[in-house]
């Protein structure tokens, strides 16, 4: 199988997971709308159900991109607030590790994604099978930092953890910094294997200037993972484990 065929297979697996998640949504729910390619597939599947008159929902977007898409598809959007806490948030992940701990933020929306996930009654992560890993850490860990003094934060991170910390730029190596919807910069660190995500998250938050860390520990309640053979595998405490063959 060549690279183009593998990519096509992964996209089909993402869509299968997204469709399965969209079928879990009930009318009247407030739904957190994730950011990224897999989350986009979910918003599109949810929008199709709304357009077909199957349900009415409110969406809480995690980025300007997901808000624009939701509105285009006829999904009502509301900002995150106490009265608009999502019943379910559906989002993708860069890595899914043991205990449904995640690395997120490759797309740059990690602060809003984490705020919405933490406020939600349930967080469902959707992905293709390539995102499941035995231990987190192969994917560079993103962090959002304040623009003021970012070089100081970067130096402190490098010195404390003996791991290079690099500013994410629009074009490497000398392009302008990537700026998030919240006006923050992004720093990426390649830790390798992360044995204790909770401990590392706490240590990283101690660095002054770090606004949020792309480790999502203890937030996800379910995972829906599309497989190469067309199955969708469910795991997590709320549903248990099992698989479903999607059409």
N, C-alpha and C positions, 0 to 999 in steps of 0.2 A: 504494500500500500504506500503510495507516494504522499508527500507532505500535504498537497492540496486535498487529497481524499481524507487524510487524517483530520484536517481542519474542518472539512465538511461534516465528518462524523461527530466531532466535538460540538459543532454548532447544533446538530440534530439532538444530541444528548442534552444540551442546555435547554433547547426548546421543550423537550419532553419533561424535564424537571420543572420548567416554568409553567407549563400547562397543568401539570399535576398540582402545583401550588395554587394556581388560579382557581382550580376546581374546589379548593378547600374554603374559599371565601364565601360568606353568606351575606345576603342582603341586609343592609343596615350597619355593617361593620365600618369601623375606621381602620384604614390599612396603611401601614408604613411602606413607602415606595422606595426601594433601594436604588443604587446607582451602579452603572457598569453594564457590560454586554448581557450577562445573564439576567440581571434585574430588569433590563430593558425588555427582554423577551417576556418576563412576567407582566410588566405593565401593559404590553401589547395584548397579551392573552386576557388580562383583566378588562382592558378597554373593549375587547371584542364581546365579552359577556355583558358589559354595560350597554354597548350599542345594540345588542340583540334583545335588550329589555329583560335579561335574566336576573339582574340585581341592581341595586342602587347602593353606592358606597361613597365614602369620603376618603381621599388620599392625603397622607402627610409626606410630602416629598423630602428626600435627603439631599437634594442638590437642585440647582437651577435647571439642569438638563432634565432631570426626572419630572420636575414641575411642568416644564414646557411640553414634554411628551404627554403627560397625563392630561393636561388641558386640551391638547390637540385631539386626544382620543375621547374626549367628553367625560373624563373623570373629574368630579369636583375636588378641588384641593383646599386644604386648610393648613395654617401654620401649627407647629407643635405647641400645645398648651395643656394645662391641667385637664380641661374638659375635652381635649381632642387627642388624648393619649390613644395610640393605636391598639386595637384588639389583637391584631397580628401585623408584624412587619416581615416582609419577604425581601431578602437581599442576597447577593452573591458573596463570594469570599475568594481571596487569593490562595489560602490554604485552609483545610479543615483537618484538625488534629484530634488526638484522643480527647474524650469528654466533650466533644463539639467546641473545643477552644479554637479560635480562628486568628488568622492574620488577614487584615483588611486595610485598605487605603491605597492600593495600587492605582486606583482611579482618582485619588486625591480628595475624596469627600468624607474622609474618616471621622471628622469631628461631628458633622451632622448625622452621619450614619450611626455613630455611637450614642449620640443624644437620643435619637429616635428609638434605637434598639433598647436602650436602658429604660426608656419610659413605657415600652410596649409590654403588654401582658404575655406575648409570645413572640419569639424571633425564630423564623424559619429560614434556614440558609439553603440556597439552591445552587447546584453546580454540576459540572460533568465530572466523571470519575478521576480525571487527572488532578483534581484539586484535593483529593483525599491523600493524606500523608501519615506515616506512622508516628512522626514527631515533627513539630513545627520548626521552621527556621531556614529551609532552603530558599524561600522567597525573601528578598530583602525587606526588613521591617520598616514600614513608614512611620514617621512622626510628624505632627504638625507643630510648628514653632512660630513664635512671634517674630515678625520682621526686624523689629528693633533688637539689636544685639544678637542676631542669629549666629554670627561667627563665634561669639563667646559660648553660646549653647553648644554649637558644633564641636568646638575644641574641648569643652568639658565632657561631652559624650565620648569623644575619641580617647581622651586620657583616662577616664574612669573605667571604660569597658575594653580598652585596647582593641577596638574595632573601628575602622575608618567610617566616618560619618560624612555623607556627601549631600550637598544641596541639590534638589531636583530642579533642573533647568529646562526651558522650552526647547533648546537645542544645545547639545553637549559639544564642547565642554564649556563654552563661554557665553551661552545664551542668557536671556533674562530669566530670573527665577520663576518657576511655576507658582501662581498665586491661587489659593483656593477661593471658594465662594465667600468664605469668612475673612478674606484678606490675610491669610496666613501663608507661610512658606512651608515646604515639605523637605524633610531630611530622611534619607534612607540609610539603613545600616544592615550589613550582611553578617548576622551572628552565627550562621551555621545552625547546628542543632540547639534548640531551646528546650532544656530539660524541665524548667520550672517557669512556665509563662506568667503565673500570678506574681511570683517574686520579681521577675525581670520587669514586669509592668510597673510595680511599685518603685523599683530602683530608678527606672527611667523618669518617672513622674517627679522624682526628687530634684532633677536638674532644672534650675531656674531658666525659664524661657520655653520649656516644653509645654505646649498647650494640651496635647493629647497623644496617646500612643495607639498604634494600629494593632494591638493585641486585644481581642474580644474574649475575655475570660468569664465563663459562667453565664453568658448572656443567651446563647442559642439553646433552644429547647428541642428543635427537630432539624434534621437535614433531609433533603430530597435530592438524590444524586442520580442523574441520568447515566445510563450505561451504554457501551458501544453496541450492545445487542438489542437495544430498544427498551430494555426494562428501566423502570424507575424504582430505586431502592430507598425506602423510608427508614430512618433511624432516629432515636431520641426517646426521652422519657415519656412524652405525652402520647405517642402513638405506638411505641415499641418498634420492632423491626419487621421488615417484610419487603416484598417486591411486587411491582405491578407492571405488566406488559402493556405498553402504550401503543395505540394504533399508529 
